């Protein structure tokens, strides 16, 4: 009986550790991406000025969306995510 409790407890601890590591990785990537985006926007604004930087960012967003629609046409056909 003692062995069965230990296995169950070990799995629970491992699950908690994995969940904490996953949350930490998610936080790291989302926080870092925001800072990198702000840095990129600041560099563009310093080089070209605020209004051109906004226009470059908007055009870049539209170009990437159009590129993804062309490269992955099956994504256009998705109406709702399952689950």
N, C-alpha and C positions, 0 to 999 in steps of 0.2 A: 504494500500500500504506500509506503514511503517513496518508492521509486516513481510510482504513477503521479503522485503529487508534485514531485520534483520536475518531472517532464512537463506537466501542465504549467507549473510556475515558470519554468525556463522559457517555454513558448510565449507566455504572456509578457515576460520581460523582453524577450527578443522582438516581439511585435511592437512594444512600446518604444524600444530603442530605434527600430527601423522607422516608425512613424515620426519620431523626433528628428531623425536624420533627414527624412524626406521633407519635413517642414523647414528645416534649416537650409537645405539646398534650394527649395522653392523661394524662400526669403532672400537668399543670396543672389539668385539669378534675377528676380524681379527688381530688387533694389539696385543691382548693378546695371541692369538694362535702362532703368530710369536715369541714372547718373550718366551713362554713356550717351543717351539721347539728349540730355541737357548739354553735355559737352559739345556734341556735334552741332546742335542748334546754336550754341554760343560761338563756335568757331565760324560757322557760316555767316552769322550776323556780324561778326567782327570783320570778316573778309569782304562781304558784299553789302552790308547794311541790313536793317531789320526787315523791311518790306521785301526785298529780293530773296532773303533767306526763307521767309514764309512762303513765297511763291515757288521757290526751288523745292521746298519740302512738300508742298501740295502736289506739284507736278510729279515729283518722285514717287509719291504715294500712288497716284493714278497709274503711272507707268508700271510699278511693281504689281498692282492689282490686275492690270491688263495682261502683263506677262504671265502671271499665275493662271489667269483664265485661259490663256493660250496653251501653256505647258501642261495644265491639269484640267482638261475639259470635264472630267467626271465630277469635279467639285462644283461646277455650275449646275449640274443636274440634281444636286442634293437639295431637297425641300425642307427636311427636318432631320435632326440627329436622333438615332434610336437610343433608348435607354433611359 
